[in-house]
Amino acid sequence: MSSGISILVIDDNKIRASIIEEGLRDAGHDEVILVHQMDGLVRQIADINPDVIVIDLENPNRDQLEHMFQVSRTVHRPIAMFVDKADSLSIEAAVDAGVSAYVVDGLKRERVKPILDMAVSRFRAFSKLAQELEDARTELADRKSIDRAKGILMKSKGLSEQEAYELLRRTAMNQSRKIIDVAQSLIIASGLLAD
């Protein structure tokens, strides 16, 4: 039974990497790629293009953690990170960097699959929230632009707010464009004419 997802395991300790690999293969994951070289990691990840990343750092120092957190910020993938020891600052930095699961002293073959599943689930939930936030920001910016365009029309043509909106809407329909596109064009044109 193949899971259909590719999993990249990053670990410079081959014995610990084999524990993770066995746990993943036991769970039905056939496409497991091991990387033991930490140099050029972002490029390696881009070349491999995995669906999920598992990082095992054993006893990382601050520089190793920061390097992995930079990788996490760059690569938009679910990431499960295993470490032997951690402090509250490392955990907070991992969350800020987008690590989906930060597991302290938990590298056991039978735990790999549930942790991976949780990392993927958490990544999807976070990605959905991030997209909803971006959509809300875009909608708010669009509303502000439309309101500004209505204000320009109200002032220049002596229209009511409703009439200005209807004119924007009609123009958008006649030109097969979105209202926001017409509003932004009007704002730009108005700015050029005001100078």
N, C-alpha and C positions, 0 to 999 in steps of 0.2 A: 504494500500500500504506500504510494508516494504522496507526499503532502502538496507537491507542486510549487513549493517556494524554495528559493535558494537562500542558504544561510552562510554567511561569512563568519568564521571564527578567527579572531585576532588574539594570538597568544605567543609570546616568545619562549614559553616553557612547553615543550612538546608533550610531556607527560600529562600536564593539566589540560592541554588542548585535546588530547585523546580522550580524556574523561568527558569533556563536553561533546566531542564528536560521537562517542558511544551513546551518550544519553539522547542525542538528537536522532541518531540512526535507530535506536530502540523505539523511539516515538514515531518512526515512520518517515523521517526526513532523509531522503536519498541524496539530495543535492547540498552537500556540506563541503565548503571550501576552507582550507586552513591556510592562514598567513602567519608566518613566524617572524618576518622582517618588519620592523616598525618604521624604517625610513621610507619616505614617499608614500605614506599610508593613504592620503586622500586620493592620489593618482591611482594606487592599486584598487581602492574601493570603486573609483569611477570606471576602471577597466573591467572589473569583475561584475559590477552593477548588481549587487545582491538585493534580495527583498528585505532581509533582516540581518543585523550585525550583532554578534556576541563578542564582547571584549573581556578578557581575563587579565587582570593586572597584578595578581598576587599581592605583593606589598609595594604599592606605587609610592614614589616620592612626589613632591609637589609639581616638579617639572613634567613628569610622566602624566600625572592627572590633568594638568593644564593642556598638554598636547592632545590628550584624548578628548578633552572637553572642546577644544578647537575643532577637532575632527567631527564631533557630534553636532556642532553648530553648522558646519559646512555641509554635512551629508543629511539629507532629509529622509531618514529611514528609522524604523524601530530599532533601538539599541538597548541591549541588556548588558550591563557591566558587572562583572564579578571582581570583588576585592576582598582581601583577608582582613584588613583593618580600615576603619574610617572614622573621621571626626565630623562634627556637625557642619563645619565649613565646607568640607569635601562633598557631603551629601547635598547641601544647598547649591553648591557650584554645579553638581551633576544635574540637578533638577533644572537649574537656569540654562544649562547647555543643551537641554532637550533629551537627556538620557531617559529612556522609558522605564527601565528597571535598574536599580542600583542595589546589588545584593552583597551584603557584608557577611563573610565567613559562611557562605552557603553553597560552595561548589561540591555538589554530590550528583552523581549521574542521574538518579531518579528525580531530582528537583529541576533539571534543566528544562524539560518540556513545559511544566506548569509556569515556570518563570518566563520562558519565551512567549508562551501564549498570553500571559499577563502584559508583557512588554508590547506585543503587537496590539492588544486591545487598548491599552493606555495610549499608545501612539495614535491609533485611529480616533479615539475620543478627543485627544488634544488637538489633532489636525482638524477635526470637525469644528471644535470651538474656535480655533484660530481662523478658519474660513468664515464662520458666522460673524466673528468680530470684524474681519476685513470687509465682508458684505455690508455690515451695518455702517462702517466708516464710509464706504463708498456711497451708500444710500444717503447718508447725512450730507456728504460733500455735494452730491447731486442736488439734493433739496436746496442747499444754500445757493448753488449756481442758478437753479430755476427761480428761486425767490429774487436773486439779484437781477436776473433777466426781466422778470415781471416788473421790478422796480424801475428799470430802464424804460420799459414800454409805458408804464404808468406815467412817468415823468415826461417822456418825449411825445407821447401821443394823447395824453390826458385820459387814459383808460382806467377803469376800475381794476382791482386785483383779479377778479373773475374774468373780465374781458381780456386782460393781458395774458392770463393763463390760456384762455380759449384761442387767442391768436397764436401763441406758441404751439399749442396742440394741433391746430389746423395747418400751420406751416410745416410741422413735423410730418403730418399725414400726407400732405401734398407733395413733399419731397422724399417720402419713404425713408424718413430718418427718425431717430429717437428724439424725444423732447429735450433730453439733456444735451444732445449734440447741437440742436438749434439754439438752446440757451447759451451754451459755451461760445458758439459762433457769434451770437449777438453781443455777448460781453466783450469778446475780442474786438469786434467791429466798433463797438461803442468806445473802447479804449483808444483805438486808432483815431477816431473822429474827435475825441476830446483833446488830443494833444495839439 
